[in-house]
């Protein structure tokens, strides 16, 4: 966390990072990953950190989806919006206030073989903040990252 604020950044094709991660996830799942709404977007970013953020969001969505994950990337106003959603049951209402805290896992994600450690969303939040951005849950299961444009 302490080093997140000082990660080196350069102009990066965010859409390329997103589409590479989508391709990687598609190769490992039967879940349909729809990336038709990924637009060309460049931003001042740390490539490895943004890749990690995208990987965390897409893998979470794949894990919880019934059959479809949707990934969107666009320039909105003076920033970038990356949205990842799935058609699963969504984040339980009682977990929504703490979903970005460390070690927060839903009951169905508590099995380490099928679930995570509960760190992915906390790490994603840290990465978004290090880039001057935010990440929010739009219930029930749409995560939206907003990053400023250079």
C-alpha positions, 0 to 999 in steps of 0.5 A: 500500500505504501508504495502504491502512491509512487508507482511510475506511470506513462501513457498506456493503451488501457484498452489493450490491457483490458483486451489482453486480460479478457483474452486470458480469462476467456481461455480459462473459462466457459463463461462468456466475456463480452468486451464489445463495449471496450473503446480505445482509451489512453491514460497516464498509468502504471501498466502492471498495476492497471493490469492487476486491477483489471485481472482482479475485477474480471476474475471476480466477475467470472467466479461469480457469473452464471454465464456472462461477464460484461467489460466496458471501457470508455472516455466519459467527461474528463475521465475514463470509466472501466466497468465490469459486471456479471449476471450472478447473484450480486454482492449481498446487501450486508457486504456492500459497505465493506466490500473494498476492505481487506479479507472481505469475502462472501460466504460462497467465496470462503472456499480457497479452492473456488474463492479468493483471499479477500484481497483483490478488491482492496488491492484494486481500490489501492491501485485506483487511488494511486492513479487518482481514481475511484472504484465503486460498486453499482449494485448488484454486481457492477464495479466501475473504476473511474480514472482521470484523463491526463 
